[in-house]
């Protein structure tokens, strides 16, 4: 009986000890997870934005180089009999064409980039200057979420005395997902590229009803 009681007490102590160890490990994991996740999110978002920027900048650059757009491809300045600016007409066909073609190219190239991944040391996720860049490396995978959205916008800004600069730009919104072991993060970024611009002398009226979308 005494041996059995001692054995029961030993088992009880062992159970309490193991439970205490499990709780300590669990709390330590929670603290580590709380420390790692924000840093991992920043690292993953940075890589996703960098990947998207590289793809979009090259795609847009190649597209503009191939097409050599000018201001007259997108808008026309109309003058009255006194040679004063009476209206600015946009050209919907060309605008829609650019949106469609550029959107297709960007989405195709983003799809190709979905196979890309990069490696970072585990220490870089610890929010520690001492551990940064150290430890085994883990993969960060990046891929697009849905299709990139493209809008053509126009801005007017002063270009001097009685002069206005009309700038026509493409605004590209892309959503990317980046994942590391145990975590996955989504990020949304806007990129803006000037398609054409023109300095207009005189007062600039509102755009015609078929405005740039």
ZITA-V221129 format. One record per residue. N is the residue number from 1. D_LAST is the distance of its C-alpha to the last C-alpha in Angstrom with 2 decimals. Layout:
n=N d_last=D_LAST
n=N d_last=D_LAST
This chain:
n=1 d_last=88.58
n=2 d_last=88.20
n=3 d_last=86.52
n=4 d_last=84.11
n=5 d_last=83.26
n=6 d_last=82.70
n=7 d_last=80.52
n=8 d_last=78.46
n=9 d_last=78.04
n=10 d_last=77.03
n=11 d_last=74.41
n=12 d_last=73.16
n=13 d_last=72.93
n=14 d_last=71.15
n=15 d_last=68.66
n=16 d_last=68.00
n=17 d_last=67.69
n=18 d_last=65.22
n=19 d_last=63.22
n=20 d_last=63.14
n=21 d_last=62.02
n=22 d_last=59.29
n=23 d_last=58.08
n=24 d_last=58.12
n=25 d_last=56.20
n=26 d_last=53.66
n=27 d_last=53.17
n=28 d_last=52.92
n=29 d_last=50.28
n=30 d_last=48.27
n=31 d_last=48.49
n=32 d_last=47.61
n=33 d_last=44.62
n=34 d_last=43.46
n=35 d_last=43.86
n=36 d_last=42.35
n=37 d_last=39.23
n=38 d_last=37.23
n=39 d_last=38.16
n=40 d_last=37.39
n=41 d_last=33.93
n=42 d_last=33.25
n=43 d_last=34.63
n=44 d_last=32.72
n=45 d_last=29.35
n=46 d_last=30.07
n=47 d_last=30.85
n=48 d_last=27.81
n=49 d_last=25.49
n=50 d_last=27.56
n=51 d_last=27.37
n=52 d_last=23.60
n=53 d_last=23.29
n=54 d_last=25.77
n=55 d_last=24.14
n=56 d_last=20.54
n=57 d_last=21.80
n=58 d_last=24.01
n=59 d_last=21.53
n=60 d_last=18.91
n=61 d_last=21.85
n=62 d_last=23.35
n=63 d_last=20.19
n=64 d_last=19.62
n=65 d_last=23.37
n=66 d_last=23.49
n=67 d_last=20.77
n=68 d_last=21.36
n=69 d_last=18.07
n=70 d_last=18.39
n=71 d_last=16.29
n=72 d_last=17.11
n=73 d_last=15.46
n=74 d_last=11.95
n=75 d_last=12.89
n=76 d_last=16.09
n=77 d_last=18.00
n=78 d_last=20.10
n=79 d_last=23.47
n=80 d_last=25.94
n=81 d_last=29.66
n=82 d_last=30.42
n=83 d_last=28.03
n=84 d_last=25.87
n=85 d_last=22.08
n=86 d_last=21.08
n=87 d_last=17.37
n=88 d_last=14.57
n=89 d_last=12.94
n=90 d_last=10.06
n=91 d_last=10.99
n=92 d_last=8.83
n=93 d_last=11.76
n=94 d_last=12.05
n=95 d_last=8.54
n=96 d_last=8.96
n=97 d_last=12.50
n=98 d_last=12.02
n=99 d_last=10.07
n=100 d_last=12.93
n=101 d_last=15.74
n=102 d_last=15.13
n=103 d_last=14.69
n=104 d_last=17.94
n=105 d_last=19.80
n=106 d_last=19.07
n=107 d_last=20.04
n=108 d_last=23.11
n=109 d_last=24.24
n=110 d_last=23.79
n=111 d_last=25.92
n=112 d_last=28.54
n=113 d_last=28.63
n=114 d_last=29.55
n=115 d_last=33.12
n=116 d_last=33.27
n=117 d_last=35.39
n=118 d_last=37.11
n=119 d_last=40.27
n=120 d_last=41.12
n=121 d_last=44.58
n=122 d_last=45.32
n=123 d_last=46.52
n=124 d_last=43.04
n=125 d_last=42.13
n=126 d_last=45.04
n=127 d_last=43.65
n=128 d_last=46.81
n=129 d_last=47.34
n=130 d_last=50.60
n=131 d_last=49.22
n=132 d_last=45.96
n=133 d_last=45.89
n=134 d_last=48.97
n=135 d_last=49.86
n=136 d_last=48.92
n=137 d_last=45.39
n=138 d_last=42.94
n=139 d_last=39.91
n=140 d_last=36.33
n=141 d_last=34.14
n=142 d_last=30.37
n=143 d_last=27.99
n=144 d_last=24.30
n=145 d_last=23.41
n=146 d_last=21.11
n=147 d_last=18.22
n=148 d_last=16.07
n=149 d_last=12.44
n=150 d_last=9.98
n=151 d_last=6.56
n=152 d_last=5.88
n=153 d_last=6.43
n=154 d_last=8.84
n=155 d_last=12.17
n=156 d_last=15.12
n=157 d_last=18.60
n=158 d_last=22.11
n=159 d_last=23.78
n=160 d_last=27.13
n=161 d_last=28.81
n=162 d_last=26.63
n=163 d_last=24.16
n=164 d_last=20.52
n=165 d_last=18.71
n=166 d_last=15.10
n=167 d_last=13.84
n=168 d_last=10.93
n=169 d_last=10.96
n=170 d_last=10.40
n=171 d_last=10.91
n=172 d_last=13.08
n=173 d_last=14.67
n=174 d_last=17.98
n=175 d_last=20.77
n=176 d_last=24.30
n=177 d_last=27.69
n=178 d_last=30.81
n=179 d_last=34.32
n=180 d_last=37.80
n=181 d_last=40.96
n=182 d_last=40.85
n=183 d_last=37.32
n=184 d_last=33.71
n=185 d_last=30.70
n=186 d_last=26.92
n=187 d_last=24.58
n=188 d_last=20.83
n=189 d_last=19.56
n=190 d_last=16.43
n=191 d_last=16.55
n=192 d_last=14.71
n=193 d_last=15.40
n=194 d_last=15.14
n=195 d_last=14.30
n=196 d_last=15.49
n=197 d_last=16.53
n=198 d_last=18.56
n=199 d_last=20.99
n=200 d_last=21.02
n=201 d_last=24.34
n=202 d_last=24.53
n=203 d_last=22.60
n=204 d_last=18.84
n=205 d_last=17.54
n=206 d_last=14.26
n=207 d_last=11.49
n=208 d_last=11.99
n=209 d_last=10.74
n=210 d_last=8.42
n=211 d_last=6.15
n=212 d_last=3.75
n=213 d_last=0.00
